[in-house]
Amino acid sequence: MSENLTLDDLAVPLRVLRLLAVDFGHLPAPDVHVSTIYPERLELSFYDDLPGFEMWREALGVDPDAVTYREQGDGGTRVLRSTAAYAGAEVELIGYGDVVTPTSVEAGAA
């Protein structure tokens, strides 16, 4: 992280955002994050939209085996994460969704 970064120093992820809007404007809109901490990264997050995460993963050509899975919030939220190189930037995809727990139905219950 540099305290002396300018907006020009974030040109790579901002340019990639523009390209993604042109190339994949038909895909679900993510939450977009650009940071001075990682000036070469564009983060696309999907809250309660794992299908949106999957559409973007496929569009960017990320292998399903390259997606990491973890749970947070005492196991109530699943988190999918992957990265892809696109036009000189690192694009990080993050998907959040509820963990679906199967409900058991006891035999004979009314």
LONUDO-681754 format. One line per field, with one value per atom (N, C-alpha, C, O): z, y, x; residue number from 1; chain; residue in one letter; atom name. Coordinates in steps of 0.05 Angstrom, whole numbers. Each point is the difference from the previous one (the first is absolute). Last residue first. Layout:
z <- (Z:...)
y <- (Y:...)
x <- (X:...)
resi <- (NUM:...)
chain <- (A:...)
resn <- (A:...)
name <- (CA:...)
***
This chain:
z <- (230:-15:-6:-12:26:10:-16:-25:9:16:11:13:-37:-10:19:24:-34:14:-11:-6:-40:5:13:-11:-3:2:7:16:-71:23:0:-21:-19:-5:26:22:-49:16:-4:2:-53:1:16:-7:3:1:4:19:-67:23:-2:-22:-30:0:25:15:-79:27:-3:-16:-47:1:28:13:-76:26:0:-7:-62:2:28:9:-60:21:1:3:-76:7:21:-5:-35:15:7:13:-101:28:12:-14:-79:16:29:15:-80:-11:18:2:44:-22:-7:16:52:-13:-23:-16:108:-28:-9:10:86:-13:-29:-7:98:-22:-12:5:78:-7:-23:1:68:-23:-9:0:93:-14:-22:5:67:-16:-15:-8:104:-26:-14:11:77:-13:-28:-15:87:-19:-15:-13:77:14:-19:7:-45:15:14:-3:-82:21:14:-8:-65:13:21:12:-112:29:11:-15:-83:15:29:10:-115:27:14:-7:-100:18:28:4:-85:10:20:9:-60:21:12:21:-94:25:22:24:-102:4:26:20:-81:24:4:0:-71:-5:24:-3:-10:3:-4:1:-4:-20:1:-21:87:-26:-22:-17:104:0:-28:-10:25:-4:0:-16:34:-27:-6:-22:110:-19:-29:-16:85:3:-21:-13:20:-13:1:-20:67:-29:-16:-20:115:-9:-30:-14:81:-28:-10:-16:103:-4:-29:-9:10:25:-5:-15:-37:-5:27:11:-56:21:-6:-11:-33:-7:21:1:-14:15:-9:1:-40:-1:13:-7:7:4:-3:9:-6:-25:1:-19:95:-23:-27:-20:127:-22:-27:-12:88:13:-21:1:-20:-2:14:-4:-43:24:-5:-17:-24:-8:24:14:-38:19:-13:-10:-8:-11:20:13:-23:16:-9:-1:-73:25:17:-10:-73:10:27:18:-99:24:10:-1:-103:24:24:-1:-90:4:25:7:-39:10:5:15:-44:15:13:21:-79:-8:13:-12:33:-28:-8:-14:103:-5:-30:-7:34:9:-5:-7:-10:-20:8:-18:79:-25:-21:-13:91:6:-25:-6:2:-2:6:-12:23:-29:-3:-18:105:-11:-30:-9:55:7:-11:-6:-14:-10:8:-17:48:-28:-10:-15:101:0:-28:-3:22:9:1:2:-22:-23:8:-17:83:-14:-25:-8:84:-13:-14:-1:89:-24:-11:16:67:-22:-26:-21:104:7:-23:0:-4:-2:6:-10:23:0:0:15)
y <- (-706:12:29:13:-108:27:12:-3:-84:1:27:3:-19:-17:2:-2:84:-26:-15:11:61:-5:-27:-20:99:-28:-1:15:59:-4:-29:-12:63:-16:-3:-3:88:-24:-16:10:71:-14:-26:-17:116:-29:-13:6:91:-14:-30:-11:86:-11:-15:-7:71:-6:-11:10:8:-5:-8:-17:65:-9:-3:19:-2:-5:-11:-18:78:-18:-1:20:8:3:-21:-24:77:-24:6:20:23:3:-27:-19:34:12:4:9:-48:25:14:25:-104:11:27:18:-114:22:9:-16:-31:-3:24:22:-79:23:-7:-24:-5:-8:25:22:-65:20:-11:-24:11:-10:22:23:-48:20:-14:-18:6:-12:22:19:-19:12:-15:-4:-20:8:11:2:-34:-20:8:-17:75:-24:-21:-15:93:6:-24:-7:-16:21:4:-11:-63:10:20:-1:-37:0:10:10:-39:1:1:-14:34:-9:4:18:-34:15:-11:-25:-11:23:17:20:-95:-10:22:-4:21:-5:-10:6:57:-28:-4:12:78:-11:-29:-6:77:-24:-12:-12:90:6:-25:2:-10:21:6:5:-64:-12:20:-7:40:-19:-13:-2:58:15:-19:5:-43:11:15:-2:-30:-22:10:-8:68:-7:-20:3:16:22:-5:5:-66:-3:22:-5:13:-20:-6:-6:80:-5:-19:8:41:-16:-6:0:64:-6:-13:10:8:-7:-8:-21:79:-16:-3:17:12:-2:-19:-23:84:-19:2:21:3:8:-22:-23:56:-19:14:23:14:-15:-19:-16:73:17:-15:13:-29:-19:15:-5:56:-21:-20:-9:80:9:-21:1:-26:9:9:-11:-16:6:12:17:-74:12:3:-19:-5:5:14:19:-87:22:3:-20:-21:-5:25:22:-56:21:-7:-7:-63:14:20:-5:-15:-16:16:25:10:-16:-17:-11:64:17:-14:10:-33:-17:16:-6:45:-28:-17:-19:113:-3:-30:-7:29:11:-3:-4:-20:-20:10:-16:75:-22:-21:-10:81:10:-22:-3:-17:3:10:-10:6:-27:2:-14:92:-7:-27:-4:30:17:-5:-1:-41:-12:16:-11:47:-27:-12:-9:97:-1:-29:-5:50:-20:-5:-11:77:-26:-22:-24:114:-13:-26:-18:72:-14:-13:-22:35:18:-17:-24:9:-9:22:15:-20:19:-8:11:-62:24:20:20:-130:25:23:2:-116:23:25:1)
x <- (-938:-23:5:-17:80:-6:-22:-1:44:-25:-6:-21:120:-22:-23:3:65:-3:-23:-21:89:-29:-2:7:74:-8:-30:-10:75:-18:-9:-7:99:-23:-17:11:51:1:-26:-22:83:-25:3:16:34:6:-27:-15:28:-8:9:-1:58:-27:-6:19:58:-11:-28:-16:113:-29:-8:13:72:-8:-31:-14:107:-28:-6:14:68:-7:-31:-13:95:-28:-7:3:89:-10:-29:-6:58:-7:-7:-7:31:21:-6:17:-79:10:20:0:-36:-16:12:-1:11:15:-17:-10:-27:6:16:-4:-37:13:5:2:-72:18:13:-10:-65:21:17:8:-104:15:19:-7:-54:16:16:16:-108:21:14:-13:-45:5:23:21:-52:-24:3:-20:85:-9:-26:-11:56:-8:-12:-18:56:-24:-11:-24:81:4:-27:-20:77:-24:8:21:23:2:-27:-17:75:-25:7:17:31:2:-27:-15:48:-17:4:-2:40:16:-16:10:-45:18:17:13:-73:-14:18:-5:43:-6:-15:8:-10:13:-9:-24:2:15:14:21:-84:29:17:25:-120:7:30:12:-48:1:9:16:-28:22:3:22:-96:25:24:19:-102:-1:26:11:-24:6:0:17:-43:29:7:21:-111:14:30:14:-69:-2:14:12:-16:20:-3:20:-56:-2:22:17:-29:-24:-5:-23:96:-13:-27:-17:115:-27:-13:8:85:-13:-30:-13:116:-28:-14:7:91:-15:-30:-11:116:-28:-16:1:110:-22:-27:-4:97:-3:-24:-3:31:-6:-2:-8:-2:7:-6:-21:12:16:10:23:-84:28:19:24:-121:13:29:14:-122:28:13:-11:-87:19:27:11:-126:27:17:-8:-84:10:29:15:-77:12:4:-4:-67:17:11:-15:-14:-10:21:24:-20:2:-10:-2:12:-24:-1:-20:96:-21:-26:-17:114:-19:-22:-10:79:1:-22:-10:20:-5:-3:-18:41:-27:-7:-24:110:-19:-29:-17:88:0:-21:-15:30:-13:-2:-20:66:-28:-15:-22:115:-12:-30:-16:65:-1:-14:-16:36:-22:-4:-23:95:-26:-23:-21:107:-3:-27:-15:42:-10:-4:-19:52:-22:-11:-21:88:12:-21:8:-33:14:12:2:-39:-21:12:-9:78:-19:-21:2:72:-13:-19:-12:71:4:-13:7:-1:-16:1:-14:22:15:-18:-22:31:-17:18:19)
resi <- (110:110:110:110:109:109:109:109:108:108:108:108:107:107:107:107:106:106:106:106:105:105:105:105:104:104:104:104:103:103:103:103:102:102:102:102:101:101:101:101:100:100:100:100:99:99:99:99:98:98:98:98:97:97:97:97:96:96:96:96:95:95:95:95:94:94:94:94:93:93:93:93:92:92:92:92:91:91:91:91:90:90:90:90:89:89:89:89:88:88:88:88:87:87:87:87:86:86:86:86:85:85:85:85:84:84:84:84:83:83:83:83:82:82:82:82:81:81:81:81:80:80:80:80:79:79:79:79:78:78:78:78:77:77:77:77:76:76:76:76:75:75:75:75:74:74:74:74:73:73:73:73:72:72:72:72:71:71:71:71:70:70:70:70:69:69:69:69:68:68:68:68:67:67:67:67:66:66:66:66:65:65:65:65:64:64:64:64:63:63:63:63:62:62:62:62:61:61:61:61:60:60:60:60:59:59:59:59:58:58:58:58:57:57:57:57:56:56:56:56:55:55:55:55:54:54:54:54:53:53:53:53:52:52:52:52:51:51:51:51:50:50:50:50:49:49:49:49:48:48:48:48:47:47:47:47:46:46:46:46:45:45:45:45:44:44:44:44:43:43:43:43:42:42:42:42:41:41:41:41:40:40:40:40:39:39:39:39:38:38:38:38:37:37:37:37:36:36:36:36:35:35:35:35:34:34:34:34:33:33:33:33:32:32:32:32:31:31:31:31:30:30:30:30:29:29:29:29:28:28:28:28:27:27:27:27:26:26:26:26:25:25:25:25:24:24:24:24:23:23:23:23:22:22:22:22:21:21:21:21:20:20:20:20:19:19:19:19:18:18:18:18:17:17:17:17:16:16:16:16:15:15:15:15:14:14:14:14:13:13:13:13:12:12:12:12:11:11:11:11:10:10:10:10:9:9:9:9:8:8:8:8:7:7:7:7:6:6:6:6:5:5:5:5:4:4:4:4:3:3:3:3:2:2:2:2:1:1:1:1)
chain <- (A:A:A:A:A:A:A:A:A:A:A:A:A:A:A:A:A:A:A:A:A:A:A:A:A:A:A:A:A:A:A:A:A:A:A:A:A:A:A:A:A:A:A:A:A:A:A:A:A:A:A:A:A:A:A:A:A:A:A:A:A:A:A:A:A:A:A:A:A:A:A:A:A:A:A:A:A:A:A:A:A:A:A:A:A:A:A:A:A:A:A:A:A:A:A:A:A:A:A:A:A:A:A:A:A:A:A:A:A:A:A:A:A:A:A:A:A:A:A:A:A:A:A:A:A:A:A:A:A:A:A:A:A:A:A:A:A:A:A:A:A:A:A:A:A:A:A:A:A:A:A:A:A:A:A:A:A:A:A:A:A:A:A:A:A:A:A:A:A:A:A:A:A:A:A:A:A:A:A:A:A:A:A:A:A:A:A:A:A:A:A:A:A:A:A:A:A:A:A:A:A:A:A:A:A:A:A:A:A:A:A:A:A:A:A:A:A:A:A:A:A:A:A:A:A:A:A:A:A:A:A:A:A:A:A:A:A:A:A:A:A:A:A:A:A:A:A:A:A:A:A:A:A:A:A:A:A:A:A:A:A:A:A:A:A:A:A:A:A:A:A:A:A:A:A:A:A:A:A:A:A:A:A:A:A:A:A:A:A:A:A:A:A:A:A:A:A:A:A:A:A:A:A:A:A:A:A:A:A:A:A:A:A:A:A:A:A:A:A:A:A:A:A:A:A:A:A:A:A:A:A:A:A:A:A:A:A:A:A:A:A:A:A:A:A:A:A:A:A:A:A:A:A:A:A:A:A:A:A:A:A:A:A:A:A:A:A:A:A:A:A:A:A:A:A:A:A:A:A:A:A:A:A:A:A:A:A:A:A:A:A:A:A:A:A:A:A:A:A:A:A:A:A:A:A:A:A:A:A:A:A:A:A:A:A:A:A:A:A:A:A:A:A:A:A:A:A:A:A:A:A:A:A:A:A:A:A:A:A:A)
resn <- (A:A:A:A:A:A:A:A:G:G:G:G:A:A:A:A:E:E:E:E:V:V:V:V:S:S:S:S:T:T:T:T:P:P:P:P:T:T:T:T:V:V:V:V:V:V:V:V:D:D:D:D:G:G:G:G:Y:Y:Y:Y:G:G:G:G:I:I:I:I:L:L:L:L:E:E:E:E:V:V:V:V:E:E:E:E:A:A:A:A:G:G:G:G:A:A:A:A:Y:Y:Y:Y:A:A:A:A:A:A:A:A:T:T:T:T:S:S:S:S:R:R:R:R:L:L:L:L:V:V:V:V:R:R:R:R:T:T:T:T:G:G:G:G:G:G:G:G:D:D:D:D:G:G:G:G:Q:Q:Q:Q:E:E:E:E:R:R:R:R:Y:Y:Y:Y:T:T:T:T:V:V:V:V:A:A:A:A:D:D:D:D:P:P:P:P:D:D:D:D:V:V:V:V:G:G:G:G:L:L:L:L:A:A:A:A:E:E:E:E:R:R:R:R:W:W:W:W:M:M:M:M:E:E:E:E:F:F:F:F:G:G:G:G:P:P:P:P:L:L:L:L:D:D:D:D:D:D:D:D:Y:Y:Y:Y:F:F:F:F:S:S:S:S:L:L:L:L:E:E:E:E:L:L:L:L:R:R:R:R:E:E:E:E:P:P:P:P:Y:Y:Y:Y:I:I:I:I:T:T:T:T:S:S:S:S:V:V:V:V:H:H:H:H:V:V:V:V:D:D:D:D:P:P:P:P:A:A:A:A:P:P:P:P:L:L:L:L:H:H:H:H:G:G:G:G:F:F:F:F:D:D:D:D:V:V:V:V:A:A:A:A:L:L:L:L:L:L:L:L:R:R:R:R:L:L:L:L:V:V:V:V:R:R:R:R:L:L:L:L:P:P:P:P:V:V:V:V:A:A:A:A:L:L:L:L:D:D:D:D:D:D:D:D:L:L:L:L:T:T:T:T:L:L:L:L:N:N:N:N:E:E:E:E:S:S:S:S:M:M:M:M)
name <- (N:CA:C:O:N:CA:C:O:N:CA:C:O:N:CA:C:O:N:CA:C:O:N:CA:C:O:N:CA:C:O:N:CA:C:O:N:CA:C:O:N:CA:C:O:N:CA:C:O:N:CA:C:O:N:CA:C:O:N:CA:C:O:N:CA:C:O:N:CA:C:O:N:CA:C:O:N:CA:C:O:N:CA:C:O:N:CA:C:O:N:CA:C:O:N:CA:C:O:N:CA:C:O:N:CA:C:O:N:CA:C:O:N:CA:C:O:N:CA:C:O:N:CA:C:O:N:CA:C:O:N:CA:C:O:N:CA:C:O:N:CA:C:O:N:CA:C:O:N:CA:C:O:N:CA:C:O:N:CA:C:O:N:CA:C:O:N:CA:C:O:N:CA:C:O:N:CA:C:O:N:CA:C:O:N:CA:C:O:N:CA:C:O:N:CA:C:O:N:CA:C:O:N:CA:C:O:N:CA:C:O:N:CA:C:O:N:CA:C:O:N:CA:C:O:N:CA:C:O:N:CA:C:O:N:CA:C:O:N:CA:C:O:N:CA:C:O:N:CA:C:O:N:CA:C:O:N:CA:C:O:N:CA:C:O:N:CA:C:O:N:CA:C:O:N:CA:C:O:N:CA:C:O:N:CA:C:O:N:CA:C:O:N:CA:C:O:N:CA:C:O:N:CA:C:O:N:CA:C:O:N:CA:C:O:N:CA:C:O:N:CA:C:O:N:CA:C:O:N:CA:C:O:N:CA:C:O:N:CA:C:O:N:CA:C:O:N:CA:C:O:N:CA:C:O:N:CA:C:O:N:CA:C:O:N:CA:C:O:N:CA:C:O:N:CA:C:O:N:CA:C:O:N:CA:C:O:N:CA:C:O:N:CA:C:O:N:CA:C:O:N:CA:C:O:N:CA:C:O:N:CA:C:O:N:CA:C:O:N:CA:C:O:N:CA:C:O:N:CA:C:O:N:CA:C:O:N:CA:C:O:N:CA:C:O:N:CA:C:O:N:CA:C:O:N:CA:C:O:N:CA:C:O:N:CA:C:O:N:CA:C:O:N:CA:C:O:N:CA:C:O:N:CA:C:O:N:CA:C:O:N:CA:C:O)
***
